[in-house]
Amino acid sequence: MKNKIITLVLSAMLLALCLPVSAQEAKKVPRIGYLSPGSASTNLGYREAFLQGLRELGYVEGKNIVIDYRWAEESSSECRNWLRN
């Protein structure tokens, strides 16, 4: 009987010493805004060069970086409005 009480007390002490474990915070993924005065079809070369430069730095779109594309379709006033926001 004495052994059961000692075991119970030691178990309770071990459980009391356990610290709560907190979850890891979600890693923030960098976000880039890509603004172009043209259209998506007219800037394929520039966009691919931009993505290649990011890949050389270790960034892969959709994996460890998010890119928001905006096209002004040759309207400079739309570009100015997007830059203000």
C-alpha positions as CSV (number, residue, x, y, z in Angstrom):
1,M,0.0,0.0,0.0
2,K,2.8,2.3,0.9
3,N,4.4,1.7,-2.6
4,K,1.2,2.6,-4.3
5,I,1.0,6.0,-2.5
6,I,4.7,6.8,-3.2
7,T,4.2,5.9,-6.9
8,L,1.1,8.0,-7.0
9,V,2.8,11.0,-5.4
10,L,5.9,10.7,-7.7
11,S,3.6,10.5,-10.7
12,A,1.7,13.6,-9.6
13,M,4.9,15.5,-9.1
14,L,6.2,14.5,-12.5
15,L,2.9,15.6,-14.2
16,A,3.1,18.9,-12.2
17,L,6.6,19.6,-13.5
18,C,5.6,19.2,-17.1
19,L,5.4,22.5,-18.8
20,P,2.6,23.2,-21.4
21,V,3.8,23.0,-24.9
22,S,2.9,25.8,-27.2
23,A,2.3,25.4,-30.9
24,Q,4.8,26.9,-33.4
25,E,3.6,30.1,-35.0
26,A,2.8,30.0,-38.7
27,K,5.7,31.3,-40.7
28,K,4.9,34.5,-42.5
29,V,5.3,34.2,-46.3
30,P,6.6,37.3,-48.0
31,R,4.2,39.0,-50.4
32,I,5.2,41.0,-53.5
33,G,3.0,43.3,-55.5
34,Y,3.9,43.2,-59.2
35,L,2.4,46.2,-61.0
36,S,2.8,46.7,-64.8
37,P,1.4,49.3,-67.1
38,G,0.9,46.7,-69.9
39,S,-1.1,43.5,-70.0
40,A,-0.3,40.0,-68.9
41,S,0.3,38.9,-72.4
42,T,2.6,41.7,-73.4
43,N,4.9,41.3,-70.4
44,L,5.7,37.6,-70.4
45,G,9.4,38.2,-70.9
46,Y,9.7,40.7,-68.0
47,R,7.7,38.6,-65.7
48,E,9.7,35.4,-66.4
49,A,12.9,37.3,-65.9
50,F,11.6,38.6,-62.6
51,L,10.6,35.1,-61.5
52,Q,14.0,33.7,-62.6
53,G,15.7,36.3,-60.4
54,L,13.6,35.3,-57.5
55,R,14.4,31.6,-58.0
56,E,18.1,32.5,-58.0
57,L,17.6,34.0,-54.6
58,G,15.8,30.9,-53.4
59,Y,12.2,32.1,-53.7
60,V,9.6,29.9,-55.5
61,E,6.2,31.4,-56.3
62,G,3.5,29.5,-54.4
63,K,6.0,27.8,-52.2
64,N,7.8,30.4,-50.1
65,I,6.6,33.6,-51.6
66,V,3.3,35.1,-52.9
67,I,3.1,37.5,-55.8
68,D,0.0,39.7,-56.5
69,Y,-0.1,40.6,-60.2
70,R,-1.8,43.8,-61.3
71,W,-2.0,44.9,-65.0
72,A,-3.0,48.5,-65.9
73,E,-3.7,47.6,-69.6
74,E,-1.8,50.7,-70.7
75,S,-3.7,53.0,-68.4
76,S,-1.3,55.1,-66.3
77,S,-4.1,56.5,-64.2
78,E,-4.9,53.0,-63.0
79,C,-1.2,52.5,-62.1
80,R,-1.3,55.7,-60.0
81,N,-4.5,54.6,-58.2
82,W,-3.0,51.2,-57.3
83,L,0.2,52.8,-56.0
84,R,-1.8,55.0,-53.7
85,N,-3.5,52.0,-52.1
